[in-house]
Amino acid sequence: MVRVLHTADWHLGRMLHGQRRLNESAAFLHWLLDLIRSESIEVLLVSGDIFDSVTPGTRAMEMYHEFLAKVWKSDCQHVVITGGNHDSPSLLESSAAILKHLDFHVVGSARENPAEEILVLDDASKKPALIVAAVPYLRDQDIRKSTADESLEDKDRHLLEGIASHYRAVAESASMLNTSMAVPLPIVGMGHLFVTGGELKTETGDGVRDLYVGSIGQVTSDIFPPEFDYVALGHLHIPHAVGGHDHIRYSGSPIPMGFGEAGQEKVVYIINFNGKKPCVQSRSIPCFQSLEQVVGDWNAIQARLTELVLAKSSAWLEIIYTGSELIADLDDRAEKAVAKSDVKILKVMNRQLLNASLDQTSLVEKLEDLSPEDVFQRRIELALEMEEISAAQPIELMDAYREILFGLENSEADA
């Protein structure tokens, strides 16, 4: 019986309103390593968005490779990593050849021959134990050929058909391979996409919102062929089974991506197979950095800030003022209330000032708090509001931007 651990959406290198999340990510990876050891995990599946950007920083890259080196020294036999929409396929696969010698498999982008995404993983006795269909995030150019005269409706339909066709081809290859086995093996499918029926947040800047627009949101759970005994998904940050199918699951992100996910339980899934039947258990991930939204009038906000200071909290806060009194110095009041404590106020929203159109400075995002990708995302949102682009275009624009940015970074490095 092979023991599998499913996780996704690490977003290494993530920032939140100017605050780096490296300490949280490091704490999670340390916890995950301990879990792999204590639970005798043999196969680790990571379903995309390893990094938060196509150009992750040096520390995020070091953290990733240091973790894999420690996993290799454990009893874990295999690691399978697939690319997500935030990842650079070429960056992920730059170390794939070396990692393959450690039985660590990286599939950063879709293969022209889907059969090349199929992996047969051995158990500790070197006997075949599991078949994995390591399907990464499927980009438009990977699965669809565009034509000059196609309409927007045709393009959406062809995209959906391409995704479905890719999964069918992968499942057929896995099934054919399984017929050659002495005993039928369980088949695990992987994916990084938005499946209708999945639980989601639409908070701006949560790293997921850009893929809710357009036809990709119409993918349904029946896109996964019945040959898959378990489907390990990434992209949505809330852990859950999709559409009542216990074997089709998002593991969610290990740390909250934004204040909209504050207080949300984070988990990884451990899967044991009884023959081909999966038995799924969750393991709760500790909270490594408390996030909290403080909402109300000034009296309510002040009272909560006082409680946090007296409790010696180190929480990061988003303050949302909803009182009727106009308070122009809300930021200063809030900062004074938490002075000389470990509480950090990352964002203040003064809805009264916005509604009265007197002063919106507390709502303006500072450029230094935004990544280049955040700035581009804000421009896309503005273009949508002004109807400069159609509802289906943000997906392509963001993908093109990420590839261009990565290409520029590579060309600068080569120079």
N, C-alpha and C positions, 0 to 999 in steps of 0.2 A: 504494500500500500504506500503510494508516494504522497508526500505531504507538500502542498502547494500554498504559497502566500501571494495574494493579489493586492497590489497597491498601485497608485498612479498620482499624477499631478503634484509632483514635489515642488515645482517652480523654484528651483534653487536660484538664488540671486534676486529674489523678489524684494521690492521695496513697498512701503506703505506710507504715503504722505511724507516722504523724505527719510523715513526710518528703515534701516537695513534689517533684513530678517535672517541673516546668516546664523546668529546664535540659536534661533528657533529651529532652523533646518539642521544644524549640527546636533542639537539635542534630539531631534526626531531620528536622525540616522543612527545615533548612538543607541537609542531605545530600540529601533528596528533590528539592529545587529544583535542586541541581547535577546530579543524575541526569537530571531532566527535560530540562535543557539539553544535557548531553553525549550523551544517547541520542536526541535529537530527538523526544521524545514529543509526540504531537499530541492525544491524549485521555487525561485523568486521571480514573479512576473511584475513588470513595471509598464503600465499601459499609457505611456506618453506624457509629454510636458515634464520632462526631467528638469529642464531649465525654464526660466521665466522669459528668456529672450534668446533670439538667434545668435546674439553676441554676449554670452555670459561672462562675468568677470573672472579674473584669475582665481580668486578664492572659491567661487562656486565650482569651477572646474576641478580644483584641488580636492574639494570636499567629496565630489562625485568619485574621483579615482581612488582616493583614500578609503572610501566606504567599500568599493568593489574589491580592493586589495584585502581588506579585513574579512569580507564575505568569503573570499577564496580560501582563507585559512580556517574557515568554519567547516561544518559537515555538509553545508549546502552544496549540492552537486551541480546545479545549473542556475544561471540568471538569464532571463529573456527580457530585453529592453526594446520597446518600439517607440518611434518618434511621434510627437504630438504636434499640434498646430503652432505651438510656441517654440518648438525645437528646430534647429538647423539640421536637416538630414545629413549633409556632408560633414558637419562638425561631429555629430554623434558617431558616424561611421568611420571617422578618421582613426579611431583606436579599435575598430571592430576586428581587424585581422589579428591583432595581438590578443584581444579578449577571447577570441574563438579558441585559442590554444588552452584557455582556462575553462572551456565549456560555458563561456558567457557569450550570449548571442545578441547582436544588435541589428535591428532592421529599422533604419531611419526613414526610408521612403519605400513606396510600393515597387515591387519588382515587375519587370515586363512580363516575365513568366510567373504567375502566381504560385506555382508549385515550389518556387525557390523560397517562399515564405514559410514552408512546412518544416518543422523540426521534430525529430524523434529523440526523446530524452531517455537516458538510461537511469536505472536506480543504482544504489550503492554496489550491487553485485554485477553491474555492467550488463544487465538485461533490460531490453526496451520496456519502459513503464508508462510513457505518456507521449501523446502527439500534440504539438502546439502549432496552431495556425497564427503566426506572428504578424498580424495585419496592422500596419501603422496608420497614421492619419492619411487619408486618401485625398490628395490635392487634385484640383480640377484637371491640370495638365497630365496627371498620371493615369486617369481613367476615362478621359473624353477627348475626342478630336473635334475641334471647333471648325465650323464652316462659315464662309462670309455671309451667306444669306439666311442663317438660322435666326429665328425669333427668340425672344427672351423665354417664352414658354417652351420652345424646343430645347433650348439650352438647359433649362431646369430639368426637363424630362430626361434628357440624355445624361445629365449628371447623376440623377437617381438611378437610372438604368446601369450606369457604369459602376456605381457602388455595389448594387445588387449583383451584377455580373461578376465582379471581383470576388465577392464573398462566396458565390456559388462555385466559381472555379477553384478557390482555395479549399472549400469543403469537399469537392469532388476528388481533388488530389489527395487530401488527407484520408478520405474514405477508401480510395483505391490502395493507398499504402497500407491501410489497416487490414485489408484482406490478405496481405502477405504475412501477417503476424501469426504466430502460433496461437496466441490468445488475443481477442480484440482488446485494443487499448482505449482508455478514455481520450477524447479529443477536446482540447480547450481552444476556443477562438479568442483572439484579442482584437481590440478596436479602440479608436479614439475619434469619437463623433457624437453628435447630439441625436439621441433616439427619442422620438415622440413618446410621451408618457413618463419621461424622466423628470425628477424633481430638480428645480433650478432656482437660481437667484438672478435678478436682472440689474444688480447694482452696478453703476458705472465704474469701470476700472477693475472689475473682478476677474478679468482675464478670460472670460467665457463669452461675454455678451456679444462679441463681434461675430460669433457663429450662429446666433439665434435668428439672424435675418436671412430670408431667402429660402430656397427649396431644401437646403440641408436639414432644416427643422422638420421636414415632412418624412424623414426616414422613420420607419416603424420597426418594432421588434421582430416582425416576421422576415426581416431582411437576413436574419441569422438562420442558416440552414439547420434542419433537425439533427444533422450529424454532430453538431457541437453539443457536448455534454455539459460544458460550462462556458460562459462568455465573460471574459475579464475586460471591463470597459474603463476608459478614462475620458475625461473632458468635463463632466459635470462634477461639482465639488461636494455635493451632498451624497453620502453613502446610502445606497438603496437598491432594491431589486426593481427591474423595469416591468411595468405593465402586469404585475402579478406573476411574473415568471421568476421563480426563485433562483434559477440557474443563470439568469442574465443580470449582471450586477455592475454598478458603478461603485468603486471603492471610495471615491471622494478624495479630496485633498487632505494631507496630514495636518496642515495648519490652516487656520482661517485666512482666506485671501483678503478679506476686508471686514469692515464693521458689521456688514449685513450677515456675516457668518459667525459673529460673536456668540458664544454659548452653545454653538452647534456641536454635537458629538462627532468626533473624528475617529475613524476605525480603519483597520486593515482586515482582510478576510483570509481565513485559513480553510483550505478545501482538502478534504480526504475523499478518496474514491473507493466505493464498495463495488468492485467491478467497474462499470461505467457510470454508476450513479454517484453524483457528488453530494457530500455532506458538508454544508457551509457553516462555519462559526466565525463570529466577529471578535476582534480584540480592540478594546478602546485605547485610543492614543491619549496620553496625558496632555494637559494644556501647558505649553511651554512659555506662553506670553499671554496674559489676560488682556482681552479687548472688551470694551464696553461702550455702548451708546448711552449717554445721559440726556434724557429728553424731558422737557417741561418748562415751567416758568422759572424765574430767577431763584425764588425761594426753594423750589424743588431741586434745582441744579446745585445751588450752594449747599443744601443739606447733604446731597449725595457726595459732593466733593469733600466735605468735612468728614463724612463717614470713611471714605477711602483713605484720607490722610491719617486719621486716627488708627485705622487698621493697618497702617504701614504698607499699603498696597503699592505695587509697581505697575499698575494697569496703564494701558494706553487708551485714551479716551477720544470719542467723537461727541461733541456737545451740540445738541439741536435745541435751540431756544424757540419755544412755541407760545410764550406769554403774550399778553396784550399790551404791556408797557413797552415803549420804545427805549431800547438800551443801546446807545451808540458805542459804549466802551465795554461791551460784553467780553471781548478777548482779554482785556486788561483785568477785569474783575475775576475771570476764571483763572488766569495765571496767578494772580495774587492768592487765590483760595488754595492753590496747591503748592505755593512757594515753599522751598526747603523740604520737599518730599520727593519720593521716587515716582510719583504719578506724572505722566506725560500727556499733555493735551495735543493731539495731532491735528485736529480739525474742529472748527467752530462754525456752525451754521446759524445765522440770525434771521429767522424767517420773517420776523416783523419788519426788519429793515428792507428785506427783499420786497415784501408785499407793499410797503409804503413807498418804495422806490426812492428812499432818502440816501442810503449809503449801502452799497453792496460789497464793500471791501472785504468783509469777513467771508464772503462766498467765493472770492476770486482765487483761483489756484495759482500758486507761485510757480514760475517757470522752472526754478531750481528744484522743485519737488517732483517734477514730471520727467519721465524718461523720454527719449526721442519717439519711442513707440506710442507713449501716452499722448504726446502732442499730435502725432499723425491721427490717432484715434479720435481726438477732439475735433480735428479738421473734417474727418469723415462724418461725424455726427452733425456738424454744422452744415455740411453739404446735403445731408439727408433732410434736415429741417428746411433748408432753402430750396429743396427739390432740384438741386444741381445734378444729382445722381439718382438712379433707381434703387429700390429696396434690395435688389439682388447683388448690387455691385460692391458693397463693403467687404464681402468675403474675398473677392478677387483682388481688390485694392490692398487689403492688409497682407495677403499672401505675397503679392508682388513687391510690396514695400519691404517685407522681411527678407525676401530673397535678394533684393537690390542692396539692402543694408549689409547683409552678410557678404555679398560679392565685393562691395567696397572695402569692407574690413579685410577680406582676404587679399585684395589687390594691394592694399597699403602694407600688409604684412610681407607680401612677396617683394615689394619694392624695398 
